[in-house]
């Protein structure tokens, strides 16, 4: 139990910090609420440092095989902790401006992050479900954290209702898999199927229901309908968190289940994910062209990028999974930069989120316009950016594994995305500024530092991607 305790320190740190913030909230003066964010960032740093000792060439399991300690889980937990820290930093000034700067906000971010870490480390369907619910409940509340804003209330309610519906699919899927195999442990499910010489139809149906549940979590078409409304209505820092954190956690958990629990169903789930990837890339990009609300545009962009990421999973190959890990890192950086700028532009009430609000922005706020432009260029997959390298490796893995048509569709839909990303660039740089429009609010030096590091990261990964690619290679779960 002693070793188990040490390996659970990252989780314990996040949960203790979350509970501490809830206890401190009533005793913290309103003028000092921002210090709560610093506690969240400190907790993320301590948890990230404690993960260093878990990096090893020898994967382990603890808690009777329910909790996996391997490079795959460490890689994603580091990513989640970075997302947590950045989300807390960009939330501080926004929450003060909107009058929602309360300790429970940062507590919920910590709980959501602990749920994501639990999901990616889980090696058992029951523990996976617990992690999903911890994440989901926290994000339901975060989406509606602006209690006086009807849009935020609507986003929270829609997310809760549809999320509960998706949870039912997950539970039914888990129940069917347990009923056909007699276990919820990934390794045991795989071994029992091997002993039985195949799989039962019940297992196949259960896996289909699991894919429906995960399709909702990562906003795959046709399970995406909640995303645009929720991303638009939620407070902008929460939208930033939701577009990268839960999405990465969902993909990581799905990969672990597919590789460790049901590799014997590879032909079946690859075919299903192939179709979902095509639908997601096409609908996400085509509908994004029609949007005039920047948050909704990026919501459909997030749907499209889920389709791109799914391309790597469809290949069921080492290079494909490595490309997925790399792209999730790049996608996190790109989106966090974009939303850091958006929350500065959005103004009091978080209402200036339309294309017209960015007219001539390059003259009013050149730093913010330049950072957002680089993020959009990278999201479009233009060379010399991390987004281009990420898409290149995803589509290359598809071609090498015989999915040439899927790669072609990915490239063509990426070309469609250039239109709506560059439309915003044209508005910022080639339109005369509206003299009556308010300039973006000044950013704190911490937010500016985050943006600068993100900009450097995008350019660095676009020119020298080897370090993160090698890290991803060491972290993948090898297909069985």
C-alpha positions as CSV (number, residue, x, y, z in Angstrom):
1,X,0.0,0.0,0.0
2,X,2.9,2.3,0.6
3,X,4.0,2.2,-3.0
4,X,0.4,2.6,-4.1
5,X,0.1,5.7,-2.0
6,X,3.3,7.2,-3.6
7,X,2.0,6.6,-7.1
8,X,-1.3,8.2,-6.3
9,X,0.3,11.5,-5.0
10,X,-0.6,13.5,-8.1
11,X,-4.3,12.6,-7.6
12,X,-4.1,13.2,-3.9
13,X,-2.5,16.7,-4.4
14,X,-5.3,17.8,-6.8
15,X,-8.1,16.6,-4.5
16,X,-6.6,18.0,-1.3
17,X,-6.0,21.4,-3.0
18,X,-9.6,21.4,-4.3
19,X,-11.1,20.7,-0.9
20,X,-8.8,23.3,0.7
21,X,-10.0,26.0,-1.7
22,X,-13.6,25.2,-0.8
23,X,-12.8,25.4,2.9
24,X,-10.9,28.7,2.4
25,X,-13.5,30.4,0.3
26,X,-15.7,31.8,3.0
27,X,-12.7,33.2,4.9
28,X,-11.0,34.8,1.9
29,X,-11.7,38.6,1.4
30,X,-13.1,39.5,-2.0
31,X,-10.0,41.5,-2.9
32,X,-7.8,38.3,-2.4
33,X,-9.9,35.8,-4.3
34,X,-7.3,35.7,-7.1
35,X,-5.0,34.1,-4.8
36,X,-7.1,31.0,-5.1
37,X,-5.9,30.6,-8.7
38,X,-2.3,30.7,-7.5
39,X,-3.1,27.7,-5.2
40,X,-4.5,25.8,-8.2
41,X,-1.4,26.6,-10.2
42,X,0.8,25.5,-7.3
43,X,-1.1,22.3,-6.9
44,X,-0.7,21.6,-10.6
45,X,3.1,22.2,-10.4
46,X,3.5,19.9,-7.3
47,X,1.5,17.2,-9.0
48,X,3.5,17.5,-12.2
49,X,6.8,17.3,-10.3
50,X,5.6,14.2,-8.5
51,X,4.8,12.5,-11.8
52,X,8.5,12.6,-12.8
53,X,9.3,9.5,-10.7
54,X,6.6,7.5,-12.5
55,X,8.3,7.8,-15.9
56,X,9.7,4.4,-16.5
57,X,10.3,1.6,-19.1
58,X,8.3,-0.8,-16.9
59,X,4.5,-0.2,-16.9
60,X,2.9,-1.1,-13.6
61,X,-0.6,-1.5,-12.2
62,X,-1.8,-0.9,-8.7
63,X,-5.1,-1.2,-6.8
64,X,-5.6,-4.8,-8.0
65,X,-4.9,-3.9,-11.6
66,X,-7.4,-1.1,-11.8
67,X,-4.9,1.8,-12.0
68,X,-2.2,1.9,-14.6
69,X,1.1,3.6,-14.1
70,X,2.9,3.9,-17.4
71,X,4.4,6.5,-19.7
72,X,1.0,6.9,-21.6
73,X,-0.8,8.0,-18.4
74,X,2.2,10.2,-17.3
75,X,2.3,12.0,-20.7
76,X,-1.4,12.9,-20.6
77,X,-1.4,13.8,-16.9
78,X,1.4,16.3,-17.6
79,X,-0.7,17.7,-20.4
80,X,-3.8,18.0,-18.2
81,X,-1.8,19.8,-15.5
82,X,-0.6,22.3,-18.0
83,X,-4.2,22.9,-19.1
84,X,-5.2,23.3,-15.5
85,X,-2.5,25.8,-14.7
86,X,-3.2,27.9,-17.9
87,X,-6.9,27.8,-17.4
88,X,-6.5,29.1,-13.8
89,X,-4.2,31.9,-15.0
90,X,-6.4,33.1,-17.8
91,X,-9.5,33.0,-15.6
92,X,-8.3,35.4,-12.9
93,X,-8.9,38.7,-14.6
94,X,-11.9,37.5,-16.5
95,X,-13.6,36.2,-13.3
96,X,-12.9,39.6,-11.5
97,X,-14.4,41.4,-14.4
98,X,-17.5,39.2,-14.5
99,X,-18.0,39.1,-10.8
100,X,-17.5,35.3,-10.5
101,X,-14.1,35.3,-8.9
102,X,-14.8,32.7,-6.3
103,X,-12.8,29.9,-4.8
104,X,-15.1,27.1,-5.8
105,X,-14.4,27.9,-9.5
106,X,-10.8,26.9,-9.1
107,X,-11.8,24.0,-6.9
108,X,-14.0,22.7,-9.7
109,X,-11.1,23.1,-12.2
110,X,-9.0,20.9,-9.8
111,X,-11.7,18.3,-9.5
112,X,-12.2,18.2,-13.2
113,X,-8.5,17.8,-13.7
114,X,-8.3,15.0,-11.2
115,X,-11.1,13.2,-13.1
116,X,-9.2,13.5,-16.3
117,X,-6.1,12.1,-14.7
118,X,-8.1,9.2,-13.3
119,X,-9.7,8.5,-16.7
120,X,-6.3,8.2,-18.5
121,X,-4.8,6.1,-15.7
122,X,-7.7,3.7,-15.3
123,X,-7.4,0.1,-16.4
124,X,-10.9,-0.9,-15.4
125,X,-14.2,0.2,-16.8
126,X,-15.7,1.0,-13.4
127,X,-12.8,3.3,-12.5
128,X,-13.0,4.9,-15.9
129,X,-16.7,5.6,-15.3
130,X,-15.9,7.2,-12.0
131,X,-13.3,9.4,-13.6
132,X,-15.7,10.5,-16.3
133,X,-18.3,11.4,-13.8
134,X,-15.9,13.5,-11.7
135,X,-14.9,15.4,-14.8
136,X,-18.5,15.7,-16.1
137,X,-20.1,17.0,-12.9
138,X,-17.4,19.6,-12.4
139,X,-17.7,20.8,-16.0
140,X,-21.5,20.9,-15.9
141,X,-21.2,23.4,-13.0
142,X,-18.4,25.3,-14.6
143,X,-20.4,25.8,-17.8
144,X,-23.2,27.5,-15.7
145,X,-20.9,29.4,-13.4
146,X,-22.2,32.8,-14.5
147,X,-25.5,32.2,-12.6
148,X,-26.9,35.6,-13.6
149,X,-26.3,35.0,-17.3
150,X,-29.1,33.1,-19.1
151,X,-26.7,31.9,-21.8
152,X,-24.5,30.3,-19.2
153,X,-27.5,28.7,-17.5
154,X,-28.7,27.3,-20.8
155,X,-25.2,25.9,-21.6
156,X,-25.1,24.1,-18.3
157,X,-28.5,22.6,-18.6
158,X,-28.0,21.4,-22.2
159,X,-24.6,19.9,-21.2
160,X,-26.1,18.2,-18.2
161,X,-29.1,16.7,-20.0
162,X,-27.2,15.4,-23.0
163,X,-24.3,14.4,-20.8
164,X,-26.7,12.3,-18.6
165,X,-28.0,10.7,-21.8
166,X,-24.5,9.8,-22.9
167,X,-23.7,8.4,-19.4
168,X,-26.6,6.0,-19.8
169,X,-25.0,4.7,-23.0
170,X,-21.7,4.3,-21.3
171,X,-23.3,2.4,-18.4
172,X,-25.2,0.1,-20.7
173,X,-22.1,-0.6,-22.7
174,X,-20.1,-1.4,-19.5
175,X,-22.9,-3.7,-18.3
176,X,-23.0,-5.6,-21.6
177,X,-19.2,-6.0,-21.7
178,X,-19.3,-7.3,-18.1
179,X,-22.1,-9.6,-18.9
180,X,-20.3,-11.2,-21.8
181,X,-16.8,-11.4,-20.3
182,X,-17.4,-11.5,-16.6
183,X,-15.0,-8.7,-15.9
184,X,-14.5,-4.9,-16.2
185,X,-10.7,-5.0,-16.1
186,X,-9.1,-4.3,-19.5
187,X,-6.5,-7.0,-19.4
188,X,-8.9,-9.6,-18.1
189,X,-11.5,-8.7,-20.8
190,X,-8.8,-9.2,-23.5
191,X,-7.5,-12.5,-22.0
192,X,-11.0,-14.0,-21.6
193,X,-11.9,-13.1,-25.2
194,X,-8.6,-14.8,-26.3
195,X,-9.5,-17.9,-24.3
196,X,-13.0,-18.0,-25.8
197,X,-11.4,-17.9,-29.2
198,X,-13.2,-14.7,-30.2
199,X,-16.0,-12.5,-29.0
200,X,-19.7,-12.6,-28.3
201,X,-22.2,-10.3,-30.1
202,X,-23.0,-8.9,-26.7
203,X,-19.4,-7.6,-26.4
204,X,-19.7,-6.0,-29.8
205,X,-22.9,-4.2,-28.9
206,X,-21.4,-3.1,-25.6
207,X,-18.4,-1.7,-27.4
208,X,-20.8,0.2,-29.8
209,X,-22.5,1.8,-26.8
210,X,-19.2,2.8,-25.3
211,X,-18.3,4.5,-28.6
212,X,-21.5,6.4,-28.5
213,X,-20.7,7.6,-25.0
214,X,-17.2,8.6,-25.9
215,X,-18.4,10.2,-29.1
216,X,-20.4,12.6,-27.0
217,X,-17.4,13.4,-24.7
218,X,-15.2,14.3,-27.6
219,X,-17.9,15.8,-29.8
220,X,-17.9,13.5,-32.8
221,X,-20.6,13.7,-35.4
222,X,-23.5,12.8,-34.9
223,X,-23.0,13.2,-31.1
224,X,-21.8,16.8,-31.4
225,X,-25.0,18.9,-31.1
226,X,-24.3,20.0,-27.5
227,X,-20.8,21.5,-28.3
228,X,-21.6,24.8,-30.2
229,X,-24.3,25.9,-27.7
230,X,-22.3,24.9,-24.6
231,X,-19.0,26.4,-25.9
232,X,-20.9,29.7,-26.8
233,X,-22.8,30.0,-23.5
234,X,-20.1,29.0,-21.0
235,X,-17.7,31.6,-19.6
236,X,-14.8,31.9,-22.1
237,X,-12.1,30.5,-19.8
238,X,-14.3,27.5,-19.2
239,X,-14.8,27.1,-23.0
240,X,-11.0,27.2,-23.4
241,X,-10.7,24.4,-20.8
242,X,-13.5,22.3,-22.2
243,X,-12.2,22.4,-25.8
244,X,-8.9,20.9,-24.8
245,X,-9.0,19.1,-21.5
246,X,-12.0,16.8,-21.6
247,X,-11.4,16.2,-25.3
248,X,-7.8,15.0,-24.7
249,X,-9.0,12.9,-21.8
250,X,-11.7,11.3,-23.9
251,X,-9.3,10.4,-26.7
252,X,-6.7,9.1,-24.3
253,X,-9.2,6.9,-22.5
254,X,-10.7,5.7,-25.7
255,X,-7.2,4.7,-27.0
256,X,-6.5,2.7,-23.8
257,X,-9.8,0.8,-24.0
258,X,-9.3,0.0,-27.7
259,X,-5.7,-1.1,-27.4
260,X,-5.8,-2.8,-24.0
261,X,-9.3,-4.2,-23.7
262,X,-10.8,-4.9,-27.1
263,X,-7.9,-5.3,-29.7
264,X,-9.8,-8.4,-30.9
265,X,-12.5,-6.0,-32.2
266,X,-10.0,-3.8,-34.1
267,X,-11.5,-4.5,-37.6
268,X,-15.0,-3.6,-36.3
269,X,-14.1,-0.4,-34.4
270,X,-11.7,0.8,-37.1
271,X,-14.5,0.7,-39.6
272,X,-16.9,2.6,-37.3
273,X,-14.3,5.2,-36.4
274,X,-13.4,5.6,-40.1
275,X,-17.0,6.7,-40.9
276,X,-17.2,8.9,-37.8
277,X,-13.9,10.6,-38.7
278,X,-15.1,11.5,-42.2
279,X,-18.5,12.8,-41.0
280,X,-16.8,14.8,-38.2
281,X,-14.2,16.5,-40.5
282,X,-16.8,17.4,-43.1
283,X,-19.6,18.7,-40.9
284,X,-17.3,20.5,-38.5
285,X,-15.5,22.5,-41.3
286,X,-18.5,23.1,-43.5
287,X,-20.7,24.5,-40.7
288,X,-17.9,26.6,-39.3
289,X,-17.8,28.5,-42.5
290,X,-21.4,29.8,-41.7
291,X,-20.6,31.1,-38.3
292,X,-20.4,34.8,-37.3
293,X,-19.8,34.1,-33.6
294,X,-16.1,33.4,-33.0
295,X,-16.8,31.1,-30.1
296,X,-19.2,29.0,-32.2
297,X,-16.8,29.0,-35.1
298,X,-14.1,27.6,-32.8
299,X,-16.6,25.1,-31.5
300,X,-17.2,23.7,-34.9
301,X,-13.4,23.9,-35.5
302,X,-13.0,21.8,-32.4
303,X,-15.4,19.2,-33.8
304,X,-13.4,19.2,-37.1
305,X,-10.2,18.7,-35.2
306,X,-11.7,15.7,-33.3
307,X,-12.1,14.2,-36.8
308,X,-8.5,14.8,-37.6
309,X,-7.3,13.2,-34.4
310,X,-9.6,10.2,-35.0
311,X,-7.6,9.6,-38.3
312,X,-4.6,8.5,-36.2
313,X,-6.7,6.2,-34.1
314,X,-8.3,4.5,-37.1
315,X,-4.9,3.4,-38.3
316,X,-4.4,1.3,-35.1
317,X,-0.7,1.7,-35.5
318,X,2.3,3.0,-33.5
319,X,2.9,6.0,-35.8
320,X,-0.8,6.8,-35.8
321,X,-1.0,6.9,-32.0
322,X,2.2,8.8,-31.7
323,X,0.8,11.4,-34.1
324,X,-2.4,11.6,-32.0
325,X,-0.3,12.4,-28.9
326,X,1.7,15.0,-30.7
327,X,-1.4,16.6,-32.2
328,X,-3.2,16.9,-28.9
329,X,-0.2,18.8,-27.5
330,X,-0.2,21.2,-30.4
331,X,-4.0,21.5,-30.4
332,X,-3.9,22.4,-26.7
333,X,-1.4,25.2,-27.4
334,X,-3.3,26.6,-30.4
335,X,-6.7,26.7,-28.6
336,X,-5.4,28.1,-25.4
337,X,-3.8,31.0,-27.3
338,X,-6.9,31.7,-29.3
339,X,-9.2,31.8,-26.2
340,X,-6.8,33.8,-24.2
341,X,-7.2,36.5,-26.8
342,X,-10.9,36.0,-27.2
343,X,-11.6,36.6,-23.5
344,X,-9.6,39.9,-23.7
345,X,-11.7,41.0,-26.7
346,X,-15.0,39.8,-25.3
347,X,-15.4,42.7,-22.8
348,X,-17.7,43.1,-19.9
349,X,-20.5,40.6,-20.1
350,X,-18.5,38.4,-22.4
351,X,-20.6,39.7,-25.3
352,X,-18.1,41.0,-27.9
353,X,-17.6,37.6,-29.6
354,X,-18.7,38.3,-33.1
355,X,-16.5,38.7,-36.2
356,X,-17.4,42.4,-36.4
357,X,-15.9,42.9,-33.0
358,X,-12.5,42.1,-34.4
359,X,-12.6,44.7,-37.2
360,X,-9.2,46.5,-37.5
361,X,-8.0,44.8,-34.3
362,X,-4.4,44.7,-35.5
363,X,-4.2,48.5,-35.2
364,X,-5.9,48.6,-31.8
365,X,-4.1,45.7,-30.2
366,X,-1.2,44.4,-32.4
367,X,0.1,41.9,-29.9
368,X,-3.3,40.2,-29.4
369,X,-4.0,40.2,-33.2
370,X,-0.6,38.7,-34.0
371,X,-1.0,35.9,-31.3
372,X,-4.5,35.0,-32.5
373,X,-3.4,35.1,-36.1
374,X,-0.6,32.6,-35.5
375,X,-3.0,30.4,-33.6
376,X,-5.5,30.4,-36.5
377,X,-2.7,29.9,-39.1
378,X,-1.6,26.8,-37.2
379,X,-5.1,25.5,-36.7
380,X,-5.4,25.7,-40.5
381,X,-2.3,23.6,-40.9
382,X,-0.1,26.2,-42.7
383,X,3.6,25.1,-42.9
384,X,6.2,26.1,-40.3
385,X,3.6,25.7,-37.6
386,X,2.9,22.9,-35.1
387,X,-0.5,22.4,-36.7
388,X,1.0,21.6,-40.0
389,X,3.4,19.1,-38.6
390,X,0.6,17.5,-36.5
391,X,-1.7,17.0,-39.5
392,X,1.2,15.8,-41.7
393,X,2.0,13.0,-39.3
394,X,-1.7,12.1,-38.8
395,X,-2.4,11.9,-42.6
396,X,1.0,10.2,-43.3
397,X,0.1,7.4,-40.8
398,X,-3.2,7.0,-42.6
399,X,-1.6,6.7,-46.0
400,X,1.0,4.2,-44.7
401,X,-1.7,2.0,-43.4
402,X,-3.9,2.0,-46.5
403,X,-6.4,4.7,-45.5
404,X,-5.6,6.9,-48.5
405,X,-9.1,8.1,-49.0
406,X,-9.4,9.2,-45.4
407,X,-6.2,11.2,-45.7
408,X,-7.4,12.9,-48.9
409,X,-10.7,13.9,-47.2
410,X,-8.6,15.2,-44.2
411,X,-6.5,17.4,-46.6
412,X,-9.6,18.7,-48.5
413,X,-11.5,19.6,-45.3
414,X,-8.4,21.3,-44.0
415,X,-8.5,23.5,-47.1
416,X,-12.1,24.4,-46.3
417,X,-10.9,25.5,-42.8
418,X,-8.5,27.9,-44.4
419,X,-11.5,30.0,-45.5
420,X,-13.0,30.7,-42.0
421,X,-9.7,31.0,-40.2
422,X,-8.3,33.5,-42.7
423,X,-11.6,35.4,-42.9
424,X,-10.9,36.4,-39.3
425,X,-7.4,37.4,-40.2
426,X,-8.7,39.6,-43.1
427,X,-11.1,41.3,-40.7
428,X,-8.3,42.0,-38.2
429,X,-5.7,43.2,-40.6
430,X,-7.5,44.5,-43.8
431,X,-10.6,46.2,-42.4
432,X,-10.6,49.8,-41.1
433,X,-11.2,49.8,-37.3
434,X,-14.6,50.9,-36.0
435,X,-13.9,54.0,-34.0
436,X,-16.8,53.3,-31.7
437,X,-15.7,49.8,-30.9
438,X,-13.9,49.2,-27.6
439,X,-10.3,48.1,-27.7
440,X,-9.4,44.7,-26.2
441,X,-8.9,44.9,-22.5
442,X,-5.2,44.9,-21.4
443,X,-3.9,41.5,-20.5
444,X,-2.1,40.7,-17.3
445,X,1.6,40.0,-17.6
446,X,0.8,36.4,-16.6
447,X,-1.6,35.9,-19.5
448,X,0.9,37.7,-21.9
449,X,3.6,35.3,-20.7
450,X,1.3,32.3,-21.4
451,X,0.6,33.6,-24.9
452,X,4.2,34.3,-25.6
453,X,5.2,30.8,-24.5
454,X,2.4,29.3,-26.6
455,X,3.5,31.3,-29.7
456,X,7.1,30.0,-29.2
457,X,5.7,26.5,-28.8
458,X,3.7,26.6,-32.0
459,X,6.7,27.8,-34.0
460,X,9.2,25.5,-32.2
461,X,7.0,22.4,-32.9
462,X,6.5,23.5,-36.5
463,X,10.3,23.6,-37.1
464,X,11.8,21.3,-34.5
465,X,9.1,18.7,-33.6
466,X,11.5,15.9,-32.8
467,X,11.5,16.3,-29.0
468,X,7.8,16.0,-28.5
469,X,7.5,13.3,-31.2
470,X,10.1,11.2,-29.4
471,X,8.3,11.8,-26.1
472,X,5.1,10.6,-27.8
473,X,6.9,7.6,-29.3
474,X,8.0,6.6,-25.8
475,X,4.5,7.1,-24.4
476,X,2.2,5.3,-26.8
477,X,0.4,2.1,-26.0
478,X,1.6,-0.5,-28.6
479,X,-1.3,-2.1,-30.5
480,X,-1.8,-5.7,-29.2
